[in-house]
Amino acid sequence: MRSKRLLTELLEYLELFEEAFPHEEELSLQSFITFASSLLNDRHLAQSSSCPMPREVSIARRLSLLQRYSKSYIKRALLASDLLQSEEEYSYLVSLMSGPLTKTTLNTLNAIEKTSGAEIIRRLVVKGLAEEMPDERDRRSVLVSITPLGRMELGKVFPQLRTAAMLLSQSLQPEQRAMLDLLLDHLCTTHADLAQSKSDGTLSALLAEIEKR
């Protein structure tokens, strides 16, 4: 029976769906439809093209494009501030909202190398948005904290940045946003752990490390 074959195929997709989100307790029908549609599209591309773009390459390309769109929106949002001039300055300052942090921690949270991070911190300090102080628990470290001026400048850009964030994912349904948020969280966590444990590894070594997990 055709309906039996369809049901069997549907169950296979459901199993793949559950395997893709092993820690998610509730998965919606809309999320499943999106997931299944993506897999079907993969198969269609593989059958219709002798040399289709690998899914990994497609994902990397689209993430890169999204990052460019995001930076463009954030750049416009930062026009509300006379002092904040880059996404990196903003992200470092936001990281300090919960309290002082060491330079190393700031760089790690924002996935920026030590030299570039030091320049960002220097600019924030020169503008009076952040300040440095000795770490009483470890004299070898320096703590960075946000100033009242820094908080005021963030307050100026927060409404515009919220609009920018909404703009980036506005075309998605709530269920799609939830799925995207889940997947991006997984990717960010994976690569943050990888960066800390294998920061000097080759690309092949980094890939092998992820495949072992």
N, C-alpha and C positions, 0 to 999 in steps of 0.2 A: 504494500500500500504506500502511495506517495506521502500520505500524512504521517506514516510511521517513520519513513526516511527523514522527513522534515523534523519530526520530534527528536529523532536520534541526533541530528545535526545541531538542533537547538540545545540539547543537553550537553553536547561537546563544548559549545560556546559558553554555556553557563559554568562548566567546570573550569575553563580557561579564565573566565571572568573572576571566579572566586580565588583562583590561584594568583591572579594579578593583584588582588587586594586582600591578602590573608589576615590583616589586622583590623579591617573595617567591619564593624558589627552590622551596620545597616547599609545596604546597597540598593539604590532606586532603579526602577524600570528605565528611566531616562538615561541613567548612567550606563546600564547594560546595552541599551540601543546604540548609544554613542560608541561604546567599546566594540560591539559586534560590527557596526558599520565600518569602523576603522580596519578591522581584520578583513572584512569582505573587500574593501578597497585595495588592501595589500594584494589579495589574491587576484583581483581584476587586473591590477597593474602588472603583476608577474605573468599573467596569461596573455596580455595584449601588447607587451613590449619585449623585444629581444634583449634589451639592456635597461631595465627600469632602475630608477634611482633607489639605492638601498634605504630602508626605513631609517637607519641610524643617521645617514647623511641628511635626509629630509628633516629629521628632528633637529639636528644641529643647525642646519640652515635657518629653519623657522625660529628657533630660539634666538639666533643671532639677529634676525630681522626684528623680532619682538623687542629685543634689548635696545635696538636703535630707535624704534618707535617710542619706547618708554623713556629713553634719554631725551628725546625731542619734547615729549610732553612735560617731563620734569624741568627741563630748561625753561619752558614757558612759565611754569608754576613758580620758579625761583625769581622771576621778575618782580614778584611782590616784595622781595627783600633787597635792600641796598648793599648788603654785605655778603650774602651767600651766593657764590658764583658757579658752583658745580655740584653734581649729584653726590660726589664723594665727600665734599665738605658737609653737605646735608646729612648723609648717612652716618658720618662720624659723630656729628653733633647729636643726632637722635640716639645713638648708642650710649651717650653720656647722660641721657635724661634720668636714668635710674640710679646714677651715682658715679663717682670717680672710677676710672679704669686705668690699668697700665697700658703703655703704648703697644706692647705685644698683644694684649687682649683685644685692643681696638683694631689692630691690623688683622687679627684672626677672625673676628666677628664680621669684618667687612671684606675678607678675602683679598687683601691688598698686601703687596710685598713691603718689607721693612723700609726700604729707601723711599718709595712712593708714599708710604704711610707717614713717614717722618715729615715730608714736605707738606702734606695735608694738615697735619697737626700744627706745624710751624705757621701756616697761613691763618689757621683759626686763632692761634695765640696772638699773632700780630694784629689781627682785626678786633681783638678783645672779646671774641666769642667763646674762647676756652682759656684755661690757665693750667700751668704745670706746678706740681708740688712734690716734695720728696715723699716716698712711701715709707712710713714709719715702721712698717713690718719688714721691709727689705730695702736697705739703703742703696742697693744697686739699681733699684727700679725707680721710675718716675711715674707719678699718677697724673692723669689728665682729667679735669673736671669742667663742666659747662658753667659759664658765667651768667648773671642776670641778663646781660645784653644778648647772649646766645639764646636764652629761653625766649626773649622777646622777639628775636628774628625768626625763630622757629614758629612762634605763634602767628607771625605774618603770613608764612607760606603754607601752614597746615591746611587751610580750606582749599587752596588751589591744588595742593598735592593730593588731597582726597578726590578732587574732581578728576585729576590726571589718572589716579588709580582706578576710578570707576570707568573712565573712558577706555582704558586698556582692555577690560573684560566685559564691557556693557553688552556686547552682542551675544554673550553666552546665556543660556538658561541657568537658573540657580543650581540645578543638579550638575550641569556641566562645569560650573565654577567650582563646586565642591570637589568634583573629580580632579580638575586641573590643580586645585590647591593641594590635594592629597599627593598627586604625582610629583609636583614641584617640591613639596616638602621632603618627599623621599629622596629625590635627586640631590637637593641641597644638602641634606644630612649625609648622604653617601659621599659626596665630593668634599664636604668639610672634614669628615673623618679621614678621607684619603689624603687631603692636603697636609694634615697634621702629622700623619704617620709615614708618608712617603713623599715628602716635599721635593726631594732631589732625584726621584726616580724617573726613568725613561717612560715614554708613553706606553710602550709594550709592557713594561713592568707594572704600571698603574692599571692597565687593562686586566692583566693577569690577577692582580690583587682583588679587583672587583669581582672577577669571575669565580674566585675562591669563596666568596661570601655567600 
